[in-house]
């Protein structure tokens, strides 16, 4: 860590300047001091800068400096609050300026003039000077207790306290000690709020220039856009960190060089520059798609150079994403890991793996049946990655012909084929640069395109159709397929080397039938998204766990749309579409309790619940069942004390224990007249 040693006349001033320097540079610098009141005065053997108060003190302590080090005299000024008090002094007033020695008294007086107070008469005063007269209006001094030589002078006091370091002095320290640029900028900006500028003429101009440059540098490097400023000869004057990073060259390597020399290989940028003023032109610079704005820097109708602004395409995309203007274009994914619903151990494991994958730039291969959420995972990985501010572009490899897919992925040059657009077209690899390209149904990628994809992955570069120029890209690939891609490799339908390049990370999403515990929570979430509030019966839940769901989440969405229209408060097995009502989705116990529920409903409607009626109604409401099966289930229900069997046509009556069982096990969601009972009455009136 850098060290500053302060030399001053007394302990009080030494301590004051140590505290000030420490408060300015904080933990970035170690500060110590020497003064004439110290006994003994230790030699200075290890420091990076000697900062002394005046020429007299450096002469007195020169023999104590026993190291070869830079020396800097303090340039001090008055705090703005004190300067305001001095500026209130009436014109033509007589002012005595007092300090500890002749140099400091004259320095303080000169400082007041430099700060703009020139309409008063000032006289310096210090120990040893004879004061011819004592008729003064004001006395300006550090502190009354420090000047026992002052005597009895009747005048108004303005106590300055110790003067503080001037901004230009701090800039000198920053330069000598090579303080980090970001730290220096913060120091200068903080000082400007309390320290007035004091050096007129050349020093004043230089100080203002340095402060202005610090302010400009602060502003430029806070911008998201790359900024390049040229002088009237097109030499590079200034560029910010964003521009430097964008072109991959540091500022010191191109500062003051000519624009055309530095960018001679960037034909697109040169063409735009030669146009004159351009506004947000879409082009490619350094292999990255971007918007370019070029304008003149003018003052009083005189041009002093040009300013070039470059904003990466993906940042503009992000801005539009926030206002939902490009969602339809496919350059944005709304999915995050919060959108992935599932409590099963397999789903939790896959989500945890995907979150780890998101922190890298390696390709990811997602496997899973149709409707398992492959694009959802792809979008979530992108939005959890360092590339989340970049575009997310998805393309289905199975929907386009080989020729069209090639031009979409890699772009093409003007005249590449009949019907090619004038000026050519940027492909999705370039358009997704800085973000993620999602290749859905990668298993359907034509064999002819697989070598080109492999090269793009390995080299991070592409060549447009009909072009001969290599374009660098910065695109992450996430691919997905519902096919058995290993079998395709064995059959020679998919390149083995491409597979191994794609599946650096592999996610295999289990279908819904292998994680039945996730189904009801996914259903609940889908309904909540639609603003639907329903209760699920046990029979319906049993159906959802046993059904194959070959369409996975897509089939669930279809069912939700159906139930939104066809149900009101409760969802029973009865509620589902007819084509789903199949016996294989229920075991014998479940069938028995469906019969118990049906008996309860018929009792509520005061309808017969005999075996024949139960067989007929059950077959209408659920699926075909025989009277013999009904009789066996009725006997079992009676043995459980869930029903009382009556002779004759009245049939069977559910007991309180039976109702309690239905409610506790959620076969019945409402002890009052249920939705299913109402629907039975509506549909069975004519048949009963």
Secondary structure, 3 states (H helix, E strand, C coil): CEEEEEEECCHHHHHHHHHHHHHHHHHHEEEEEEECCCCCCCCECCCCEEEECCHHHHHHHHHHECCCCEEEECCEECEHHHHHHHHCCCCCCEEEEECCCHHHHHHHHHHHHHCCCCCCEEEEECCCCCCCCCCCCEEEECCHHHCCCCCCCCCEEEECCCCEECHHHHHHHHHHHCCCHHHHHHHHHHHHCCECCCCCHHHHHHHHHHHHHHHHHHHHCCCCCEEEEECCCCEEEEECHHHHHHHCCCHHHHCCCEHHHHCCCCHHHHHHHHHCCEEEEEEEECCEEEEEEEEEEEECCEEEEEEEEEEEHHHHHHHHHHCCCCHHHCCCCCCCHHHCCCCCHHHHHHHHHHHHHCCCCCCEEEECCCCCCHHHHHHHHHHCCCCCCCCEEEEECCCCCHHHHHHHHHCECCCCCCCCCCCCECCHHHHCCCCEEEEECHHHCCHHHHHHHHHHHHHCEEECECCCCEEECCCEEEEEECCCHHHHHHCCCCCHHHHHHHCCEEEECCCHHHCHHHHHHHHHHHHHHCCCCCEECHHHHHHHHHCCCCCHHHHHHHHHHHHHHHCCCEECHHHCCHHHCCHHHCCHHHHHHHHHHHHHHHHHCCCCCCHHHHHHHHHHHCCCCCHHHHHHHHHHHHHCCCEEECCCCCCEEECHHHHHHHHHCCCCCCCCCCHHHHHHHHHHCCCC
